[in-house]
Amino acid sequence: QVQLVESGGGTVRPGGSLTLSCAASGFAVSDYSITWTRRAPGEGGPRMVALITPGQYTTYADSVKGRFTISRDNAKNTILLQTNSLKPEDTGVYYCNQGTTWGQGTEVTVST
């Protein structure tokens, strides 16, 4: 069974950091492009935050470049999203997805 499970969200102050984790089962994360997306409060659909390809090419939304880093741990079959210098506008539910498979999301709140 193909499954993605996110964790690592929480509430932090502006300028703080969180490491989000996406644990995969049923497939090898090294074989597929994996995307982190964010659904912000009041917005319609989720928006891409970061992507990593099997060749470890990475791309980021302009709003997070230089602050977020996506990486892959093949041994743990996990995709990580290191989020630094967090801003209130980074608040939302973060999902990882591979194709049509989505996790349940992990919530990030950046607030004073």
Secondary structure as UniProt FT lines:
FT   STRAND          3..7
FT   STRAND          10..12
FT   TURN            14..15
FT   STRAND          18..25
FT   HELIX           29..31
FT   STRAND          34..39
FT   TURN            41..42
FT   STRAND          47..52
FT   TURN            54..55
FT   STRAND          58..60
FT   HELIX           62..64
FT   TURN            65..67
FT   STRAND          68..73
FT   TURN            74..77
FT   STRAND          78..83
FT   HELIX           88..90
FT   STRAND          92..98
FT   TURN            99..100
FT   STRAND          101..102
FT   STRAND          106..110
//
